[in-house]
Amino acid sequence: MPSWSTIHIIKPAIFNKIYVNYFQKNTLGILRLVNYFVVLVVAYWILTSYWKIFNRLLGWFFIPMGQASLYVFIVHVYFVLLVSNFFPFGFSREHMLLNTLVHTGVLLVIWALVRKKILFDWIPR
């Protein structure tokens, strides 16, 4: 994680102890569950309160992708295989801008596939 994106309020030793005891993915720490719940409630509140704005700004992208979510999931697997085999840059901090551009490009290509209904007869939606 870039140093500019971290807040140094808690000492690293204390943070690591809290993280290991309560936020681990593999043991599903209790604070991770609390965090999921809070994020879900806040996201739901924001989306319901400001739905018209979100729909106007991002609805063109998210609504078709959500309506064809199984199709998007299946197609994205093949794009992951293509990108991981043909782009040797990997996922590191040095290539953050390139990674972002590749991910954005793949998302836009998948969105275009959904909009043009490419392979909709063969791939479930």
KOLSE-238441 format. One line per 8 residues: their letters; for each residue x, y, z of N, C-alpha, C, O, CB. Coordinates in nm, 4 decimals, decimal comma. Glycine has a CB too. Example, Ala and Ser with C-alpha at 12.3 -4.5 7.8 and 13.67 -1.06 7.14 Angstrom:
% KOLSE-238441
as	1,3190 -0,5690 0,7800 1,2300 -0,4500 0,7800 1,3200 -0,3300 0,7800 1,4236 -0,3319 0,8465 1,1308 -0,4473 0,9046; 1,2850 -0,2250 0,7080 1,3670 -0,1060 0,7140 1,2900 0,0030 0,7870 1,3409 0,1138 0,8039 1,4084 -0,0598 0,5725 .
//
This chain:
% KOLSE-238441
mpswstih	0,0848 -0,1166 0,0000 0,0000 0,0000 0,0000 0,0899 0,1235 0,0000 0,1871 0,1289 0,0753 -0,0967 -0,0006 0,1221; 0,0586 0,2224 -0,0832 0,1413 0,3433 -0,0868 0,1393 0,4160 0,0472 0,0372 0,4183 0,1160 0,0935 0,4372 -0,1977; 0,2524 0,4750 0,0836 0,2632 0,5414 0,2137 0,1687 0,6613 0,2255 0,1244 0,6933 0,3358 0,4066 0,5867 0,2371; 0,1369 0,7283 0,1134 0,0480 0,8435 0,1188 -0,0963 0,8048 0,1506 -0,1772 0,8903 0,1870 0,0529 0,9179 -0,0123; -0,1285 0,6767 0,1370 -0,2674 0,6363 0,1591 -0,2918 0,5781 0,2980 -0,4007 0,5276 0,3253 -0,3079 0,5356 0,0551; -0,1935 0,5842 0,3847 -0,2102 0,5279 0,5186 -0,2211 0,6380 0,6224 -0,1634 0,7458 0,6080 -0,0938 0,4346 0,5528; -0,2960 0,6086 0,7267 -0,3109 0,7011 0,8385 -0,2401 0,6370 0,9571 -0,2676 0,5218 0,9907 -0,4633 0,7318 0,8705; -0,1511 0,7089 1,0195 -0,0696 0,6537 1,1276 -0,1235 0,6973 1,2636 -0,0547 0,7668 1,3383 0,0772 0,6974 1,1121 .
iikpaifn	-0,2458 0,6569 1,2958 -0,3042 0,6899 1,4254 -0,2707 0,5806 1,5262 -0,2397 0,6086 1,6420 -0,4573 0,7082 1,4139; -0,2774 0,4554 1,4806 -0,2508 0,3403 1,5665 -0,1090 0,2908 1,5379 -0,0672 0,2842 1,4223 -0,3565 0,2262 1,5434; -0,0367 0,2567 1,6417 0,0992 0,2050 1,6247 0,0929 0,0724 1,5487 -0,0002 -0,0056 1,5682 0,1700 0,1865 1,7629; 0,1918 0,0465 1,4619 0,1890 -0,0747 1,3797 0,1769 -0,2047 1,4597 0,1079 -0,2967 1,4157 0,3127 -0,0802 1,2963; 0,2410 -0,2145 1,5740 0,2340 -0,3373 1,6538 0,0915 -0,3616 1,7050 0,0417 -0,4741 1,7020 0,3324 -0,3298 1,7723; 0,0273 -0,2549 1,7517 -0,1101 -0,2677 1,8018 -0,2049 -0,2994 1,6862 -0,2932 -0,3841 1,6996 -0,1548 -0,1375 1,8744; -0,1868 -0,2319 1,5736 -0,2706 -0,2572 1,4572 -0,2585 -0,4033 1,4126 -0,3592 -0,4691 1,3863 -0,2323 -0,1625 1,3420; -0,1360 -0,4532 1,4044 -0,1147 -0,5921 1,3617 -0,1793 -0,6907 1,4584 -0,2360 -0,7914 1,4160 0,0350 -0,6217 1,3497 .
kiyvnyfq	-0,1709 -0,6622 1,5881 -0,2317 -0,7509 1,6870 -0,3837 -0,7532 1,6703 -0,4444 -0,8603 1,6720 -0,1939 -0,7064 1,8300; -0,4455 -0,6360 1,6543 -0,5906 -0,6282 1,6352 -0,6300 -0,6981 1,5053 -0,7277 -0,7728 1,5010 -0,6379 -0,4805 1,6337; -0,5537 -0,6733 1,4009 -0,5853 -0,7335 1,2712 -0,5781 -0,8859 1,2781 -0,6691 -0,9549 1,2321 -0,4894 -0,6811 1,1632; -0,4715 -0,9373 1,3349 -0,4536 -1,0828 1,3418 -0,5626 -1,1479 1,4274 -0,6091 -1,2572 1,3950 -0,3145 -1,1170 1,3988; -0,6034 -1,0828 1,5348 -0,7012 -1,1428 1,6254 -0,8466 -1,1264 1,5793 -0,9295 -1,2125 1,6087 -0,6856 -1,0828 1,7621; -0,8795 -1,0181 1,5078 -1,0202 -0,9895 1,4828 -1,0584 -0,9643 1,3365 -1,1775 -0,9606 1,3056 -1,0587 -0,8725 1,5619; -0,9636 -0,9473 1,2471 -0,9969 -0,9106 1,1099 -0,9487 -1,0107 1,0049 -0,9622 -0,9830 0,8857 -0,9394 -0,7768 1,0797; -0,8949 -1,1222 1,0426 -0,8414 -1,2184 0,9467 -0,9515 -1,2738 0,8571 -1,0648 -1,2929 0,9013 -0,7709 -1,3326 1,0197 .
kntlgilr	-0,9174 -1,2995 0,7303 -1,0130 -1,3590 0,6380 -1,0312 -1,5084 0,6645 -1,1431 -1,5597 0,6632 -0,9679 -1,3367 0,4944; -0,9211 -1,5762 0,6881 -0,9291 -1,7227 0,6990 -1,0012 -1,7703 0,8252 -1,0550 -1,8811 0,8263 -0,7899 -1,7815 0,6963; -1,0037 -1,6897 0,9310 -1,0760 -1,7287 1,0522 -1,2061 -1,6503 1,0676 -1,2811 -1,6722 1,1627 -0,9880 -1,7078 1,1752; -1,2325 -1,5604 0,9753 -1,3506 -1,4746 0,9770 -1,3687 -1,4081 1,1132 -1,4619 -1,4376 1,1879 -1,4754 -1,5554 0,9410; -1,2761 -1,3174 1,1421 -1,2803 -1,2443 1,2679 -1,4096 -1,1680 1,2866 -1,4712 -1,1244 1,1893 -1,1648 -1,1496 1,2760; -1,4509 -1,1518 1,4104 -1,5788 -1,0884 1,4430 -1,5854 -0,9437 1,3940 -1,6912 -0,8986 1,3500 -1,6023 -1,0928 1,5934; -1,4749 -0,8710 1,4008 -1,4781 -0,7317 1,3548 -1,4886 -0,7228 1,2031 -1,5362 -0,6219 1,1510 -1,3536 -0,6575 1,4024; -1,4455 -0,8255 1,1312 -1,4653 -0,8293 0,9859 -1,6145 -0,8393 0,9552 -1,6636 -0,7737 0,8634 -1,3881 -0,9489 0,9221 .
lvnyfvvl	-1,6866 -0,9212 1,0317 -1,8318 -0,9318 1,0141 -1,9017 -0,8008 1,0462 -1,9924 -0,7587 0,9743 -1,8879 -1,0429 1,1019; -1,8590 -0,7360 1,1551 -1,9161 -0,6056 1,1911 -1,8887 -0,5052 1,0798 -1,9764 -0,4270 1,0432 -1,8578 -0,5546 1,3258; -1,7677 -0,5075 1,0264 -1,7295 -0,4176 0,9179 -1,8171 -0,4409 0,7951 -1,8639 -0,3446 0,7344 -1,5814 -0,4366 0,8819; -1,8404 -0,5674 0,7570 -1,9279 -0,5989 0,6438 -2,0681 -0,5437 0,6668 -2,1278 -0,4841 0,5771 -1,9340 -0,7508 0,6208; -2,1195 -0,5637 0,7861 -2,2546 -0,5183 0,8180 -2,2641 -0,3661 0,8067 -2,3587 -0,3143 0,7473 -2,2948 -0,5640 0,9595; -2,1684 -0,2954 0,8625 -2,1699 -0,1490 0,8574 -2,1596 -0,0998 0,7133 -2,2316 -0,0081 0,6739 -2,0548 -0,0909 0,9418; -2,0717 -0,1593 0,6353 -2,0569 -0,1187 0,4949 -2,1861 -0,1432 0,4186 -2,2280 -0,0585 0,3397 -1,9406 -0,1947 0,4280; -2,2499 -0,2575 0,4409 -2,3764 -0,2876 0,3739 -2,4839 -0,1870 0,4098 -2,5542 -0,1381 0,3214 -2,4231 -0,4275 0,4094 .
vvaywilt	-2,4981 -0,1553 0,5367 -2,6010 -0,0606 0,5808 -2,5738 0,0781 0,5232 -2,6651 0,1432 0,4725 -2,6067 -0,0542 0,7351; -2,4505 0,1229 0,5306 -2,4162 0,2563 0,4796 -2,4333 0,2617 0,3279 -2,4880 0,3589 0,2759 -2,2712 0,2938 0,5183; -2,3880 0,1599 0,2567 -2,4027 0,1571 0,1111 -2,5500 0,1571 0,0716 -2,5894 0,2270 -0,0218 -2,3321 0,0339 0,0520; -2,6314 0,0793 0,1423 -2,7750 0,0758 0,1134 -2,8377 0,2134 0,1374 -2,9177 0,2600 0,0563 -2,8453 -0,0311 0,2004; -2,8022 0,2771 0,2466 -2,8559 0,4088 0,2773 -2,8150 0,5107 0,1706 -2,8981 0,5888 0,1243 -2,8084 0,4546 0,4158; -2,6876 0,5100 0,1317 -2,6401 0,6051 0,0307 -2,7099 0,5812 -0,1028 -2,7544 0,6758 -0,1677 -2,4872 0,5941 0,0135; -2,7196 0,4546 -0,1437 -2,7836 0,4253 -0,2719 -2,9318 0,4614 -0,2722 -2,9821 0,5143 -0,3713 -2,7669 0,2784 -0,3058; -3,0021 0,4337 -0,1631 -3,1439 0,4679 -0,1612 -3,1648 0,6190 -0,1503 -3,2593 0,6726 -0,2081 -3,2138 0,3969 -0,0454 .
sywkifnr	-3,0787 0,6868 -0,0780 -3,0934 0,8317 -0,0625 -3,0590 0,9079 -0,1896 -3,1224 1,0084 -0,2218 -3,0061 0,8807 0,0505; -2,9596 0,8602 -0,2609 -2,9101 0,9320 -0,3784 -2,9242 0,8500 -0,5059 -2,8409 0,8613 -0,5959 -2,7650 0,9707 -0,3585; -3,0293 0,7666 -0,5152 -3,0439 0,6762 -0,6283 -3,0539 0,7503 -0,7607 -2,9948 0,7064 -0,8594 -3,1653 0,5895 -0,6094; -3,1265 0,8608 -0,7660 -3,1436 0,9329 -0,8925 -3,0101 0,9820 -0,9468 -2,9865 0,9776 -1,0675 -3,2390 1,0511 -0,8740; -2,9237 1,0284 -0,8587 -2,7914 1,0769 -0,9012 -2,7066 0,9596 -0,9502 -2,6457 0,9670 -1,0570 -2,7192 1,1512 -0,7844; -2,7025 0,8511 -0,8720 -2,6241 0,7345 -0,9131 -2,6757 0,6771 -1,0442 -2,5971 0,6406 -1,1317 -2,6270 0,6269 -0,8042; -2,8067 0,6693 -1,0578 -2,8646 0,6139 -1,1798 -2,8300 0,6997 -1,3013 -2,7985 0,6474 -1,4081 -3,0163 0,6017 -1,1656; -2,8361 0,8304 -1,2843 -2,8037 0,9204 -1,3950 -2,6561 0,9123 -1,4330 -2,6224 0,9140 -1,5514 -2,8399 1,0641 -1,3584 .
llgwffip	-2,5678 0,9034 -1,3329 -2,4244 0,9038 -1,3603 -2,3690 0,7667 -1,4004 -2,2883 0,7572 -1,4928 -2,3509 0,9534 -1,2394; -2,4117 0,6612 -1,3318 -2,3500 0,5299 -1,3517 -2,4468 0,4201 -1,3942 -2,4053 0,3062 -1,4159 -2,2824 0,4882 -1,2266; -2,5742 0,4526 -1,4063 -2,6723 0,3520 -1,4424 -2,6453 0,2896 -1,5784 -2,6692 0,1704 -1,5977 -2,8092 0,4120 -1,4409; -2,5954 0,3693 -1,6732 -2,5649 0,3196 -1,8070 -2,4677 0,2022 -1,8021 -2,4704 0,1156 -1,8897 -2,5071 0,4315 -1,8928; -2,3818 0,1988 -1,6998 -2,2818 0,0923 -1,6890 -2,3311 -0,0223 -1,6010 -2,3268 -0,1385 -1,6416 -2,1510 0,1481 -1,6330; -2,3777 0,0103 -1,4813 -2,4077 -0,0940 -1,3833 -2,5383 -0,1690 -1,4090 -2,5459 -0,2882 -1,3789 -2,4127 -0,0336 -1,2475; -2,6398 -0,1049 -1,4627 -2,7672 -0,1743 -1,4818 -2,7560 -0,2866 -1,5849 -2,7991 -0,3981 -1,5555 -2,8749 -0,0754 -1,5249; -2,7000 -0,2632 -1,7047 -2,6846 -0,3762 -1,7977 -2,5914 -0,4851 -1,7439 -2,6160 -0,6038 -1,7658 -2,6318 -0,3262 -1,9312 .
mgqaslyv	-2,4854 -0,4459 -1,6741 -2,3921 -0,5454 -1,6184 -2,4611 -0,6291 -1,5111 -2,4377 -0,7496 -1,5027 -2,2667 -0,4759 -1,5592; -2,5448 -0,5678 -1,4300 -2,6159 -0,6411 -1,3260 -2,7229 -0,7323 -1,3823 -2,7453 -0,8413 -1,3298 -2,6777 -0,5453 -1,2285; -2,7893 -0,6892 -1,4884 -2,8933 -0,7709 -1,5495 -2,8358 -0,8940 -1,6185 -2,9056 -0,9939 -1,6355 -2,9724 -0,6885 -1,6489; -2,7109 -0,8877 -1,6576 -2,6451 -1,0019 -1,7227 -2,5292 -1,0507 -1,6360 -2,4217 -1,0814 -1,6876 -2,5943 -0,9633 -1,8649; -2,5503 -1,0577 -1,5060 -2,4392 -1,0835 -1,4137 -2,3751 -1,2204 -1,4323 -2,2532 -1,2321 -1,4193 -2,4873 -1,0707 -1,2722; -2,4526 -1,3244 -1,4624 -2,3917 -1,4563 -1,4850 -2,3061 -1,4538 -1,6115 -2,1963 -1,5096 -1,6135 -2,5009 -1,5661 -1,4960; -2,3554 -1,3900 -1,7156 -2,2791 -1,3719 -1,8385 -2,1488 -1,2975 -1,8096 -2,0418 -1,3388 -1,8544 -2,3625 -1,2955 -1,9433; -2,1583 -1,1883 -1,7348 -2,0399 -1,1079 -1,7013 -1,9396 -1,1916 -1,6234 -1,8194 -1,1841 -1,6491 -2,0797 -0,9828 -1,6196 .
fivhvyfv	-1,9877 -1,2715 -1,5281 -1,8970 -1,3551 -1,4491 -1,8254 -1,4560 -1,5380 -1,7040 -1,4733 -1,5270 -1,9741 -1,4281 -1,3378; -1,8991 -1,5223 -1,6255 -1,8386 -1,6241 -1,7121 -1,7376 -1,5604 -1,8072 -1,6271 -1,6121 -1,8235 -1,9473 -1,6989 -1,7921; -1,7742 -1,4498 -1,8696 -1,6853 -1,3839 -1,9656 -1,5613 -1,3280 -1,8958 -1,4522 -1,3300 -1,9528 -1,7599 -1,2711 -2,0390; -1,5772 -1,2784 -1,7733 -1,4619 -1,2180 -1,7053 -1,3533 -1,3210 -1,6774 -1,2352 -1,2865 -1,6721 -1,5057 -1,1523 -1,5744; -1,3920 -1,4477 -1,6595 -1,2922 -1,5522 -1,6353 -1,1973 -1,5625 -1,7543 -1,0763 -1,5764 -1,7366 -1,3607 -1,6886 -1,6090; -1,2516 -1,5557 -1,8741 -1,1674 -1,5637 -1,9937 -1,0803 -1,4396 -2,0097 -0,9666 -1,4486 -2,0560 -1,2540 -1,5824 -2,1179; -1,1332 -1,3246 -1,9717 -1,0507 -1,2044 -1,9773 -0,9377 -1,2101 -1,8744 -0,8273 -1,1632 -1,9019 -1,1368 -1,0800 -1,9543; -0,9634 -1,2660 -1,7584 -0,8573 -1,2825 -1,6581 -0,7473 -1,3718 -1,7144 -0,6290 -1,3417 -1,6990 -0,9141 -1,3426 -1,5261 .
llvsnffp	-0,7853 -1,4806 -1,7789 -0,6863 -1,5694 -1,8403 -0,6064 -1,4977 -1,9483 -0,4842 -1,5107 -1,9542 -0,7547 -1,6922 -1,8995; -0,6745 -1,4226 -2,0331 -0,6049 -1,3493 -2,1390 -0,5090 -1,2454 -2,0827 -0,3927 -1,2388 -2,1225 -0,7053 -1,2817 -2,2310; -0,5577 -1,1656 -1,9911 -0,4747 -1,0582 -1,9358 -0,3555 -1,1161 -1,8606 -0,2434 -1,0674 -1,8752 -0,5578 -0,9678 -1,8424; -0,3786 -1,2191 -1,7806 -0,2686 -1,2742 -1,7013 -0,1644 -1,3444 -1,7875 -0,0488 -1,3558 -1,7468 -0,3226 -1,3709 -1,5979; -0,2030 -1,3916 -1,9055 -0,1069 -1,4590 -1,9927 -0,0369 -1,3669 -2,0914 0,0736 -1,3978 -2,1359 -0,1756 -1,5668 -2,0678; -0,0981 -1,2555 -2,1263 -0,0406 -1,1691 -2,2285 0,0154 -1,0375 -2,1772 0,0823 -0,9660 -2,2518 -0,1422 -1,1406 -2,3301; -0,0103 -1,0046 -2,0532 0,0455 -0,8824 -1,9958 0,1389 -0,9211 -1,8821 0,0924 -0,9554 -1,7734 -0,0671 -0,7864 -1,9455; 0,2694 -0,9163 -1,9051 0,3650 -0,9654 -1,8051 0,3936 -0,8694 -1,6905 0,4796 -0,8987 -1,6074 0,4925 -0,9981 -1,8719 .
fgfsrehm	0,3246 -0,7557 -1,6829 0,3589 -0,6560 -1,5818 0,3211 -0,6977 -1,4408 0,3787 -0,6459 -1,3451 0,2923 -0,5263 -1,6142; 0,2280 -0,7878 -1,4243 0,1903 -0,8319 -1,2901 0,1118 -0,7247 -1,2161 0,0804 -0,6194 -1,2716 0,3142 -0,8698 -1,2101; 0,0809 -0,7526 -1,0915 0,0020 -0,6594 -1,0114 0,0885 -0,6077 -0,8978 0,0875 -0,6619 -0,7873 -0,1271 -0,7271 -0,9565; 0,1623 -0,5035 -0,9263 0,2517 -0,4472 -0,8266 0,2313 -0,2962 -0,8196 0,1614 -0,2377 -0,9023 0,3989 -0,4814 -0,8592; 0,2916 -0,2362 -0,7224 0,2775 -0,0911 -0,7024 0,3409 -0,0110 -0,8154 0,2946 0,0985 -0,8473 0,3400 -0,0500 -0,5696; 0,4454 -0,0640 -0,8755 0,5146 0,0104 -0,9803 0,4272 0,0295 -1,1025 0,4460 0,1254 -1,1774 0,6424 -0,0604 -1,0193; 0,3322 -0,0597 -1,1240 0,2487 -0,0549 -1,2431 0,1033 -0,0228 -1,2099 0,0128 -0,0714 -1,2778 0,2567 -0,1865 -1,3172; 0,0795 0,0573 -1,1080 -0,0564 0,0846 -1,0632 -0,1401 0,1513 -1,1726 -0,2560 0,1143 -1,1913 -0,0534 0,1724 -0,9391 .
llntlvht	-0,0854 0,2471 -1,2440 -0,1589 0,3157 -1,3492 -0,1895 0,2208 -1,4645 -0,3012 0,2202 -1,5162 -0,0799 0,4366 -1,3995; -0,0918 0,1411 -1,5049 -0,1127 0,0448 -1,6124 -0,2174 -0,0596 -1,5733 -0,3036 -0,0947 -1,6538 0,0194 -0,0239 -1,6486; -0,2095 -0,1087 -1,4501 -0,3093 -0,2044 -1,4009 -0,4494 -0,1437 -1,4056 -0,5447 -0,2089 -1,4483 -0,2755 -0,2487 -1,2571; -0,4610 -0,0190 -1,3615 -0,5912 0,0481 -1,3605 -0,6454 0,0627 -1,5024 -0,7641 0,0404 -1,5264 -0,5802 0,1863 -1,2934; -0,5598 0,0996 -1,5952 -0,6029 0,1146 -1,7341 -0,6462 -0,0190 -1,7942 -0,7465 -0,0246 -1,8654 -0,4906 0,1754 -1,8179; -0,5726 -0,1263 -1,7667 -0,6094 -0,2578 -1,8194 -0,7416 -0,3036 -1,7600 -0,8278 -0,3527 -1,8328 -0,4994 -0,3609 -1,7899; -0,7594 -0,2884 -1,6286 -0,8848 -0,3282 -1,5651 -1,0030 -0,2467 -1,6193 -1,1091 -0,3023 -1,6473 -0,8744 -0,3116 -1,4129; -0,9847 -0,1174 -1,6336 -1,0897 -0,0320 -1,6878 -1,1235 -0,0717 -1,8310 -1,2404 -0,0764 -1,8694 -1,0473 0,1150 -1,6822 .
gvllviwa	-1,0205 -0,1001 -1,9090 -1,0426 -0,1437 -2,0467 -1,1204 -0,2737 -2,0541 -1,2118 -0,2868 -2,1356 -0,9105 -0,1597 -2,1179; -1,0854 -0,3692 -1,9704 -1,1568 -0,4975 -1,9689 -1,3022 -0,4769 -1,9282 -1,3922 -0,5351 -1,9889 -1,0882 -0,5972 -1,8728; -1,3261 -0,3957 -1,8274 -1,4641 -0,3681 -1,7860 -1,5447 -0,3039 -1,8981 -1,6609 -0,3393 -1,9183 -1,4654 -0,2775 -1,6633; -1,4858 -0,2115 -1,9704 -1,5564 -0,1467 -2,0804 -1,5811 -0,2431 -2,1963 -1,6853 -0,2359 -2,2616 -1,4777 -0,0260 -2,1291; -1,4868 -0,3326 -2,2222 -1,5072 -0,4334 -2,3269 -1,6207 -0,5277 -2,2880 -1,7058 -0,5599 -2,3709 -1,3771 -0,5136 -2,3518; -1,6225 -0,5720 -2,1621 -1,7305 -0,6598 -2,1167 -1,8647 -0,5856 -2,1229 -1,9655 -0,6443 -2,1621 -1,7027 -0,7102 -1,9721; -1,8668 -0,4585 -2,0852 -1,9891 -0,3794 -2,0953 -2,0361 -0,3723 -2,2407 -2,1554 -0,3856 -2,2680 -1,9664 -0,2375 -2,0392; -1,9427 -0,3513 -2,3340 -1,9783 -0,3452 -2,4761 -2,0324 -0,4800 -2,5238 -2,1270 -0,4841 -2,6024 -1,8560 -0,3038 -2,5609 .
lvrkkilf	-1,9741 -0,5890 -2,4776 -2,0246 -0,7221 -2,5130 -2,1679 -0,7400 -2,4640 -2,2517 -0,7963 -2,5345 -1,9341 -0,8321 -2,4538; -2,1954 -0,6923 -2,3437 -2,3309 -0,7024 -2,2889 -2,4262 -0,6154 -2,3709 -2,5352 -0,6605 -2,4063 -2,3333 -0,6600 -2,1392; -2,3877 -0,4936 -2,4010 -2,4751 -0,4022 -2,4757 -2,5060 -0,4549 -2,6161 -2,6179 -0,4385 -2,6647 -2,4103 -0,2638 -2,4855; -2,4081 -0,5181 -2,6816 -2,4270 -0,5721 -2,8169 -2,4820 -0,7147 -2,8156 -2,5100 -0,7732 -2,9203 -2,2950 -0,5691 -2,8930; -2,4969 -0,7698 -2,6937 -2,5513 -0,9054 -2,6743 -2,4705 -1,0114 -2,7507 -2,5266 -1,1014 -2,8133 -2,6982 -0,9101 -2,7195; -2,3404 -0,9985 -2,7439 -2,2508 -1,0937 -2,8102 -2,2510 -1,2252 -2,7336 -2,2301 -1,2273 -2,6123 -2,1065 -1,0367 -2,8206; -2,2744 -1,3338 -2,8043 -2,2783 -1,4704 -2,7492 -2,3886 -1,4915 -2,6461 -2,3796 -1,5838 -2,5650 -2,1457 -1,5036 -2,6863; -2,4910 -1,4091 -2,6474 -2,6020 -1,4249 -2,5515 -2,6789 -1,5544 -2,5759 -2,7423 -1,6062 -2,4840 -2,6981 -1,3050 -2,5604 .
dwipr	-2,6746 -1,6077 -2,6981 -2,7441 -1,7338 -2,7249 -2,6733 -1,8530 -2,6631 -2,7370 -1,9549 -2,6362 -2,7577 -1,7549 -2,8739; -2,5441 -1,8429 -2,6401 -2,4662 -1,9557 -2,5895 -2,4259 -1,9434 -2,4437 -2,4081 -2,0445 -2,3758 -2,3443 -1,9721 -2,6717; -2,4113 -1,8218 -2,3949 -2,3685 -1,8017 -2,2561 -2,4893 -1,7593 -2,1730 -2,5576 -1,6637 -2,2098 -2,2544 -1,6948 -2,2470; -2,5178 -1,8282 -2,0612 -2,6342 -1,7910 -1,9810 -2,6185 -1,6528 -1,9164 -2,5077 -1,6063 -1,8894 -2,6584 -1,8957 -1,8732; -2,7337 -1,5896 -1,8929 -2,7323 -1,4567 -1,8324 -2,7873 -1,4643 -1,6916 -2,7948 -1,3625 -1,6227 -2,8134 -1,3567 -1,9167 .
//
